[in-house]
């Protein structure tokens, strides 16, 4: 039977995946999408309000294929060689990324650069995967008497970060080679028993892991420092830097990286534009500095608790 000819909407969705994977969300313009799809700009606007709406539809199409792929594992699972059943899930996810590298890049990387609607969809998708993994592991533990003593969120985050780094480096096509290492990592958390801690019981354990850490007050909660007899230039510059790091996080979480401007950051930070360029070269520079700062802070807090 001949496959039905794809509709204009389907062609635009497929084109958006290809274009955004190739050029990135910022450079993946509507002009490039319609050229890839072989339709007119007017046809694009018959189906989508803007680029983000098109990308949202593309993201949903990709993640639905991933979820369908994973759902097949339960009915095709083999024997009892794998005490958790997760090896087959991992194998299918890696094969999916190898088979559709553009789709993998869209989900793992470009979704994080898109606007609020796509990023909200991305968080929802990860939440669904986490819940599905929890349920799956509960079933396997009950059936086979072995539990995987690791939170589903940690499991998901570890696998996603490893695969995303390979996708970023363009190493799709051989991701299947990660299967044995990932499987060995997971099996290191195996423990006997038919009941495992799900995300709710892991959360309930938090009070027993040490006293809660009070969050540091944001630099944006206080007025900016001004040069005075008690505030040297170095003290003021340090305060401005902390305010700019906090501001880029606030603005990007609200607007997305691509829509954020230096003007937004300095307005939120309450500092002059000149002060921004004394500290950073560009929006990208301050964004990377904020990432590094957050990473260092989280490591310090974790090390202290450990």
Residue, then its C-alpha position, 0 to 999 in steps of 0.5 A: x500500500x502506498x503511503x499517503x502524501x504528507x499534508x502541508x502541516x506535516x511537511x512544515x513540522x518535518x521541515x522545522x525539525x530538520x532546519x532547527x537541528x541544522x541551524x539552531x532555534x535562533x537561526x532556524x527562520x520561517x524562511x528556511x522552514x518553508x524553503x525546506x518544506x517546499x511551501x509558500x510563506x502564506x501556507x505556513x501562516x495558514x497552519x502556524x501563528x509563528x515559528x514557536x508555534x511550529x516548533x511546538x508542534x514539531x516538538x510534540x510530534x517528536x516526543x510522541x514518537x519517543x513515547x510510542x517507541x518506549x511503550x512497545x518495550x513492555x510487550x516485547x520484553x525478553x526473559x529475565x536476563x535484565x532484572x529491571x527491564x531498563x536495558x531494553x528501554x535504554x537500547x530503544x532510546x539510543x537507537x531512536x536517537x541514532x535513527x533520528x539525529x535531528x529529532x534528538x537534537x531538537x528534544x535534547x538541545x534546541x528545546x532549551x533555547x526556545x520560548x516559554x511554550x516549548x520549554x514548558x512542554x519540555x518540562x512536562x515531557x520530562x515529568x511524564x518520562x519520570x513518572x513512567x520510569x517510576x511505574x515501570x521500575x515498581x512493576x519490575x521490582x514486584x515481578x523480579x524481586x530486584x529494585x533499582x535504588x535510585x530516584x527516577x529523576x536522577x536516572x533520567x537526568x544522568x542518561x539525558x545528560x550523557x546522550x545530550x553531550x554526544x548529540x551536541x558533539x555530533x556523535x549520533x549514529x553510534x550512541x548504541x555503543x553507550x548501552x553497556x556502560x549505561x546499563x552497568x551504571x544502572x545495575x550498580x544501584x540494584x538491591x534485593x527487594x520487591x518494593x522500591x522508593x518512588x519519587x514520593x518516598x524519595x522526597x519524604x526522605x529529604x528531612x533525614x538527609x540533613x537540615x534543610x539549606x536556607x536559600x541565599x537571598x538574591x542580590x536583587x532583593x536589595x537596592x544596588x550599592x553606590x560608591x561611597x566612603x564605605x563602598x569602594x569601587x571594587x565592592x560596588x563592581x562585585x555587587x554589580x556582577x552578582x546582580x547581573x548574574x541573578x538578573x540574567x537567570x530571572x529574565x531568561x527563565x521568563x522570556x527564554x534566552x533568544x528573546x532576552x536582551x542586554x537591555x532587559x538584563x541591566x533593567x532587571x539588575x538595576x545597573x547602568x549599561x556601561x557597568x554591564x560591559x565593564x563586567x561582560x562582553x555580551x549576553x552570551x558571556x553573562x549567561x555562561x558566567x551565570x551557569x558556571x556560578x550556579x554549578x559552583x554554588x550547587x557543588x559547594x552546597x552538596x559538598x557541605x551536606x555530604 
